[in-house]
Every structure is written in structure tokens, then in C-alpha cells.
Amino acid sequence: MAHDPYAALQALVRAEALRTSHPEQRPADPERTADPEHPREQQPDERDRG
């Protein structure tokens, strides 16, 4: 079992996700950050509260 086709497929998908995402984002982030109504995008900055 020197060659696992499923592992190779996972590596290919992971490489494609890294290639198509922004450098500062992890592969799992683009869907989350693309949603303008996501609650994590609307958190107030503690520095703005004074």
C-alpha cells in the first residue's frame, strides 16, 4: 500500500484550495468570509469601545 489513491486525491484538493484561496486565508475560510451576514464578521472591535 505504497500509493493511496484517496490520499493523493485529498492532497490534490488541498493544493487546489490553497492555490485558489487568498494567502492569508486557510482553505476552509473562503466560504465563511464570503458571507457578509456571518456573525463573526460583525463582531465589534474592542479598541473602538474605549
PDB file of N, CA, C and O in Angstrom, chain B, residues numbered from 101:
ATOM      1  N   MET B 101       0.844  -1.206   0.000  1.00  0.00           N
ATOM      2  CA  MET B 101       0.000   0.000   0.000  1.00  0.00           C
ATOM      3  C   MET B 101       0.883   1.263   0.000  1.00  0.00           C
ATOM      4  O   MET B 101       0.735   2.148   0.843  1.00  0.00           O
ATOM      5  N   ALA B 102       1.784   1.312  -0.953  1.00  0.00           N
ATOM      6  CA  ALA B 102       2.680   2.461  -1.027  1.00  0.00           C
ATOM      7  C   ALA B 102       1.972   3.667  -1.637  1.00  0.00           C
ATOM      8  O   ALA B 102       2.349   4.811  -1.381  1.00  0.00           O
ATOM      9  N   HIS B 103       0.939   3.405  -2.449  1.00  0.00           N
ATOM     10  CA  HIS B 103       0.236   4.504  -3.107  1.00  0.00           C
ATOM     11  C   HIS B 103      -1.250   4.431  -2.772  1.00  0.00           C
ATOM     12  O   HIS B 103      -1.928   3.466  -3.127  1.00  0.00           O
ATOM     13  N   ASP B 104      -1.748   5.450  -2.091  1.00  0.00           N
ATOM     14  CA  ASP B 104      -3.159   5.503  -1.716  1.00  0.00           C
ATOM     15  C   ASP B 104      -3.867   6.529  -2.600  1.00  0.00           C
ATOM     16  O   ASP B 104      -3.643   7.730  -2.451  1.00  0.00           O
ATOM     17  N   PRO B 105      -4.719   6.068  -3.519  1.00  0.00           N
ATOM     18  CA  PRO B 105      -5.399   6.998  -4.437  1.00  0.00           C
ATOM     19  C   PRO B 105      -6.220   8.050  -3.699  1.00  0.00           C
ATOM     20  O   PRO B 105      -6.291   9.198  -4.139  1.00  0.00           O
ATOM     21  N   TYR B 106      -6.839   7.673  -2.587  1.00  0.00           N
ATOM     22  CA  TYR B 106      -7.667   8.624  -1.839  1.00  0.00           C
ATOM     23  C   TYR B 106      -6.804   9.714  -1.207  1.00  0.00           C
ATOM     24  O   TYR B 106      -7.184  10.885  -1.190  1.00  0.00           O
ATOM     25  N   ALA B 107      -5.639   9.320  -0.686  1.00  0.00           N
ATOM     26  CA  ALA B 107      -4.725  10.307  -0.104  1.00  0.00           C
ATOM     27  C   ALA B 107      -4.211  11.255  -1.188  1.00  0.00           C
ATOM     28  O   ALA B 107      -4.051  12.453  -0.954  1.00  0.00           O
ATOM     29  N   ALA B 108      -3.957  10.709  -2.369  1.00  0.00           N
ATOM     30  CA  ALA B 108      -3.498  11.542  -3.478  1.00  0.00           C
ATOM     31  C   ALA B 108      -4.593  12.535  -3.881  1.00  0.00           C
ATOM     32  O   ALA B 108      -4.309  13.692  -4.188  1.00  0.00           O
ATOM     33  N   LEU B 109      -5.842  12.072  -3.878  1.00  0.00           N
ATOM     34  CA  LEU B 109      -6.966  12.945  -4.213  1.00  0.00           C
ATOM     35  C   LEU B 109      -7.109  14.049  -3.169  1.00  0.00           C
ATOM     36  O   LEU B 109      -7.332  15.209  -3.516  1.00  0.00           O
ATOM     37  N   GLN B 110      -6.982  13.689  -1.890  1.00  0.00           N
ATOM     38  CA  GLN B 110      -7.064  14.693  -0.828  1.00  0.00           C
ATOM     39  C   GLN B 110      -5.963  15.737  -0.979  1.00  0.00           C
ATOM     40  O   GLN B 110      -6.204  16.930  -0.796  1.00  0.00           O
ATOM     41  N   ALA B 111      -4.762  15.287  -1.311  1.00  0.00           N
ATOM     42  CA  ALA B 111      -3.644  16.211  -1.488  1.00  0.00           C
ATOM     43  C   ALA B 111      -3.906  17.155  -2.665  1.00  0.00           C
ATOM     44  O   ALA B 111      -3.582  18.340  -2.603  1.00  0.00           O
ATOM     45  N   LEU B 112      -4.489  16.622  -3.725  1.00  0.00           N
ATOM     46  CA  LEU B 112      -4.795  17.436  -4.895  1.00  0.00           C
ATOM     47  C   LEU B 112      -5.846  18.491  -4.562  1.00  0.00           C
ATOM     48  O   LEU B 112      -5.708  19.656  -4.936  1.00  0.00           O
ATOM     49  N   VAL B 113      -6.888  18.077  -3.862  1.00  0.00           N
ATOM     50  CA  VAL B 113      -7.947  19.015  -3.469  1.00  0.00           C
ATOM     51  C   VAL B 113      -7.393  20.086  -2.530  1.00  0.00           C
ATOM     52  O   VAL B 113      -7.733  21.263  -2.647  1.00  0.00           O
ATOM     53  N   ARG B 114      -6.540  19.667  -1.605  1.00  0.00           N
ATOM     54  CA  ARG B 114      -5.956  20.614  -0.655  1.00  0.00           C
ATOM     55  C   ARG B 114      -5.063  21.613  -1.384  1.00  0.00           C
ATOM     56  O   ARG B 114      -5.083  22.804  -1.075  1.00  0.00           O
ATOM     57  N   ALA B 115      -4.286  21.139  -2.343  1.00  0.00           N
ATOM     58  CA  ALA B 115      -3.407  22.024  -3.102  1.00  0.00           C
ATOM     59  C   ALA B 115      -4.225  23.007  -3.939  1.00  0.00           C
ATOM     60  O   ALA B 115      -3.862  24.177  -4.055  1.00  0.00           O
ATOM     61  N   GLU B 116      -5.323  22.535  -4.518  1.00  0.00           N
ATOM     62  CA  GLU B 116      -6.181  23.413  -5.316  1.00  0.00           C
ATOM     63  C   GLU B 116      -6.832  24.469  -4.432  1.00  0.00           C
ATOM     64  O   GLU B 116      -6.945  25.629  -4.828  1.00  0.00           O
ATOM     65  N   ALA B 117      -7.259  24.071  -3.240  1.00  0.00           N
ATOM     66  CA  ALA B 117      -7.872  25.029  -2.314  1.00  0.00           C
ATOM     67  C   ALA B 117      -6.862  26.102  -1.900  1.00  0.00           C
ATOM     68  O   ALA B 117      -7.206  27.281  -1.812  1.00  0.00           O
ATOM     69  N   LEU B 118      -5.632  25.697  -1.651  1.00  0.00           N
ATOM     70  CA  LEU B 118      -4.595  26.660  -1.287  1.00  0.00           C
ATOM     71  C   LEU B 118      -4.267  27.579  -2.454  1.00  0.00           C
ATOM     72  O   LEU B 118      -3.992  28.763  -2.257  1.00  0.00           O
ATOM     73  N   ARG B 119      -4.294  27.037  -3.669  1.00  0.00           N
ATOM     74  CA  ARG B 119      -3.938  27.827  -4.846  1.00  0.00           C
ATOM     75  C   ARG B 119      -5.002  28.877  -5.153  1.00  0.00           C
ATOM     76  O   ARG B 119      -4.684  29.979  -5.599  1.00  0.00           O
ATOM     77  N   THR B 120      -6.283  28.526  -4.908  1.00  0.00           N
ATOM     78  CA  THR B 120      -7.368  29.426  -5.279  1.00  0.00           C
ATOM     79  C   THR B 120      -7.779  30.358  -4.150  1.00  0.00           C
ATOM     80  O   THR B 120      -8.542  31.296  -4.383  1.00  0.00           O
ATOM     81  N   SER B 121      -7.292  30.126  -2.924  1.00  0.00           N
ATOM     82  CA  SER B 121      -7.650  30.988  -1.800  1.00  0.00           C
ATOM     83  C   SER B 121      -6.636  32.113  -1.662  1.00  0.00           C
ATOM     84  O   SER B 121      -5.558  32.070  -2.254  1.00  0.00           O
ATOM     85  N   HIS B 122      -6.993  33.118  -0.875  1.00  0.00           N
ATOM     86  CA  HIS B 122      -6.061  34.204  -0.616  1.00  0.00           C
ATOM     87  C   HIS B 122      -4.960  33.709   0.316  1.00  0.00           C
ATOM     88  O   HIS B 122      -5.211  32.827   1.137  1.00  0.00           O
ATOM     89  N   PRO B 123      -3.760  34.248   0.213  1.00  0.00           N
ATOM     90  CA  PRO B 123      -2.631  33.748   1.005  1.00  0.00           C
ATOM     91  C   PRO B 123      -2.866  33.821   2.510  1.00  0.00           C
ATOM     92  O   PRO B 123      -2.369  32.972   3.250  1.00  0.00           O
ATOM     93  N   GLU B 124      -3.623  34.831   2.981  1.00  0.00           N
ATOM     94  CA  GLU B 124      -3.817  34.983   4.418  1.00  0.00           C
ATOM     95  C   GLU B 124      -4.962  34.125   4.954  1.00  0.00           C
ATOM     96  O   GLU B 124      -5.208  34.108   6.160  1.00  0.00           O
ATOM     97  N   GLN B 125      -5.664  33.411   4.068  1.00  0.00           N
ATOM     98  CA  GLN B 125      -6.788  32.582   4.497  1.00  0.00           C
ATOM     99  C   GLN B 125      -6.411  31.113   4.476  1.00  0.00           C
ATOM    100  O   GLN B 125      -5.639  30.665   3.629  1.00  0.00           O
ATOM    101  N   ARG B 126      -6.969  30.371   5.426  1.00  0.00           N
ATOM    102  CA  ARG B 126      -6.823  28.919   5.381  1.00  0.00           C
ATOM    103  C   ARG B 126      -7.834  28.373   4.382  1.00  0.00           C
ATOM    104  O   ARG B 126      -8.824  29.047   4.098  1.00  0.00           O
ATOM    105  N   PRO B 127      -7.622  27.176   3.838  1.00  0.00           N
ATOM    106  CA  PRO B 127      -8.511  26.631   2.809  1.00  0.00           C
ATOM    107  C   PRO B 127      -9.979  26.561   3.223  1.00  0.00           C
ATOM    108  O   PRO B 127     -10.857  26.613   2.361  1.00  0.00           O
ATOM    109  N   ALA B 128     -10.267  26.443   4.520  1.00  0.00           N
ATOM    110  CA  ALA B 128     -11.654  26.303   4.959  1.00  0.00           C
ATOM    111  C   ALA B 128     -12.353  27.654   5.089  1.00  0.00           C
ATOM    112  O   ALA B 128     -13.572  27.694   5.261  1.00  0.00           O
ATOM    113  N   ASP B 129     -11.614  28.756   5.011  1.00  0.00           N
ATOM    114  CA  ASP B 129     -12.187  30.061   5.293  1.00  0.00           C
ATOM    115  C   ASP B 129     -12.959  30.774   4.174  1.00  0.00           C
ATOM    116  O   ASP B 129     -13.887  31.519   4.492  1.00  0.00           O
ATOM    117  N   PRO B 130     -12.639  30.596   2.895  1.00  0.00           N
ATOM    118  CA  PRO B 130     -13.285  31.416   1.864  1.00  0.00           C
ATOM    119  C   PRO B 130     -14.810  31.428   1.918  1.00  0.00           C
ATOM    120  O   PRO B 130     -15.405  32.490   1.735  1.00  0.00           O
ATOM    121  N   GLU B 131     -15.466  30.297   2.159  1.00  0.00           N
ATOM    122  CA  GLU B 131     -16.929  30.278   2.219  1.00  0.00           C
ATOM    123  C   GLU B 131     -17.436  31.114   3.387  1.00  0.00           C
ATOM    124  O   GLU B 131     -18.424  31.836   3.252  1.00  0.00           O
ATOM    125  N   ARG B 132     -16.765  31.021   4.535  1.00  0.00           N
ATOM    126  CA  ARG B 132     -17.205  31.747   5.716  1.00  0.00           C
ATOM    127  C   ARG B 132     -17.019  33.250   5.540  1.00  0.00           C
ATOM    128  O   ARG B 132     -17.910  34.032   5.872  1.00  0.00           O
ATOM    129  N   THR B 133     -15.864  33.652   5.020  1.00  0.00           N
ATOM    130  CA  THR B 133     -15.566  35.069   4.911  1.00  0.00           C
ATOM    131  C   THR B 133     -16.304  35.717   3.742  1.00  0.00           C
ATOM    132  O   THR B 133     -16.395  36.943   3.675  1.00  0.00           O
ATOM    133  N   ALA B 134     -16.829  34.915   2.826  1.00  0.00           N
ATOM    134  CA  ALA B 134     -17.556  35.466   1.688  1.00  0.00           C
ATOM    135  C   ALA B 134     -18.989  35.829   2.073  1.00  0.00           C
ATOM    136  O   ALA B 134     -19.678  36.500   1.304  1.00  0.00           O
ATOM    137  N   ASP B 135     -19.453  35.393   3.261  1.00  0.00           N
ATOM    138  CA  ASP B 135     -20.820  35.663   3.710  1.00  0.00           C
ATOM    139  C   ASP B 135     -20.848  36.978   4.485  1.00  0.00           C
ATOM    140  O   ASP B 135     -20.315  37.041   5.592  1.00  0.00           O
ATOM    141  N   PRO B 136     -21.459  38.037   3.928  1.00  0.00           N
ATOM    142  CA  PRO B 136     -21.456  39.345   4.593  1.00  0.00           C
ATOM    143  C   PRO B 136     -22.292  39.369   5.866  1.00  0.00           C
ATOM    144  O   PRO B 136     -22.122  40.262   6.696  1.00  0.00           O
ATOM    145  N   GLU B 137     -23.197  38.399   6.037  1.00  0.00           N
ATOM    146  CA  GLU B 137     -24.075  38.397   7.208  1.00  0.00           C
ATOM    147  C   GLU B 137     -23.600  37.439   8.293  1.00  0.00           C
ATOM    148  O   GLU B 137     -24.335  37.159   9.240  1.00  0.00           O
ATOM    149  N   HIS B 138     -22.373  36.936   8.159  1.00  0.00           N
ATOM    150  CA  HIS B 138     -21.875  35.997   9.163  1.00  0.00           C
ATOM    151  C   HIS B 138     -21.604  36.743  10.467  1.00  0.00           C
ATOM    152  O   HIS B 138     -20.975  37.800  10.452  1.00  0.00           O
ATOM    153  N   PRO B 139     -22.073  36.203  11.599  1.00  0.00           N
ATOM    154  CA  PRO B 139     -21.925  36.904  12.878  1.00  0.00           C
ATOM    155  C   PRO B 139     -20.474  37.209  13.241  1.00  0.00           C
ATOM    156  O   PRO B 139     -20.207  38.211  13.905  1.00  0.00           O
ATOM    157  N   ARG B 140     -19.534  36.366  12.819  1.00  0.00           N
ATOM    158  CA  ARG B 140     -18.138  36.615  13.155  1.00  0.00           C
ATOM    159  C   ARG B 140     -17.597  37.836  12.413  1.00  0.00           C
ATOM    160  O   ARG B 140     -16.618  38.445  12.845  1.00  0.00           O
ATOM    161  N   GLU B 141     -18.231  38.190  11.306  1.00  0.00           N
ATOM    162  CA  GLU B 141     -17.794  39.367  10.554  1.00  0.00           C
ATOM    163  C   GLU B 141     -18.289  40.650  11.237  1.00  0.00           C
ATOM    164  O   GLU B 141     -17.748  41.728  10.991  1.00  0.00           O
ATOM    165  N   GLN B 142     -19.314  40.540  12.093  1.00  0.00           N
ATOM    166  CA  GLN B 142     -19.962  41.709  12.677  1.00  0.00           C
ATOM    167  C   GLN B 142     -19.528  41.973  14.117  1.00  0.00           C
ATOM    168  O   GLN B 142     -20.125  42.810  14.794  1.00  0.00           O
ATOM    169  N   GLN B 143     -18.504  41.276  14.593  1.00  0.00           N
ATOM    170  CA  GLN B 143     -18.052  41.497  15.967  1.00  0.00           C
ATOM    171  C   GLN B 143     -17.482  42.905  16.117  1.00  0.00           C
ATOM    172  O   GLN B 143     -16.681  43.336  15.287  1.00  0.00           O
ATOM    173  N   PRO B 144     -17.885  43.631  17.168  1.00  0.00           N
ATOM    174  CA  PRO B 144     -17.312  44.965  17.399  1.00  0.00           C
ATOM    175  C   PRO B 144     -15.864  44.856  17.851  1.00  0.00           C
ATOM    176  O   PRO B 144     -15.490  43.933  18.574  1.00  0.00           O
ATOM    177  N   ASP B 145     -15.077  45.791  17.423  1.00  0.00           N
ATOM    178  CA  ASP B 145     -13.675  45.792  17.816  1.00  0.00           C
ATOM    179  C   ASP B 145     -13.560  46.372  19.222  1.00  0.00           C
ATOM    180  O   ASP B 145     -14.101  47.444  19.495  1.00  0.00           O
ATOM    181  N   GLU B 146     -12.865  45.678  20.112  1.00  0.00           N
ATOM    182  CA  GLU B 146     -12.760  46.134  21.499  1.00  0.00           C
ATOM    183  C   GLU B 146     -12.064  47.488  21.602  1.00  0.00           C
ATOM    184  O   GLU B 146     -12.325  48.246  22.536  1.00  0.00           O
ATOM    185  N   ARG B 147     -11.180  47.800  20.652  1.00  0.00           N
ATOM    186  CA  ARG B 147     -10.476  49.079  20.687  1.00  0.00           C
ATOM    187  C   ARG B 147     -11.434  50.236  20.406  1.00  0.00           C
ATOM    188  O   ARG B 147     -11.176  51.363  20.827  1.00  0.00           O
ATOM    189  N   ASP B 148     -12.537  49.971  19.697  1.00  0.00           N
ATOM    190  CA  ASP B 148     -13.481  51.032  19.363  1.00  0.00           C
ATOM    191  C   ASP B 148     -14.420  51.355  20.527  1.00  0.00           C
ATOM    192  O   ASP B 148     -15.073  52.398  20.523  1.00  0.00           O
ATOM    193  N   ARG B 149     -14.492  50.470  21.521  1.00  0.00           N
ATOM    194  CA  ARG B 149     -15.413  50.680  22.638  1.00  0.00           C
ATOM    195  C   ARG B 149     -14.863  51.684  23.654  1.00  0.00           C
ATOM    196  O   ARG B 149     -15.619  52.272  24.427  1.00  0.00           O
ATOM    197  N   GLY B 150     -13.551  51.874  23.645  1.00  0.00           N
ATOM    198  CA  GLY B 150     -12.969  52.838  24.579  1.00  0.00           C
ATOM    199  C   GLY B 150     -12.739  52.228  25.899  1.00  0.00           C
ATOM    200  O   GLY B 150     -12.252  52.895  26.812  1.00  0.00           O
TER     201      GLY B 150
END
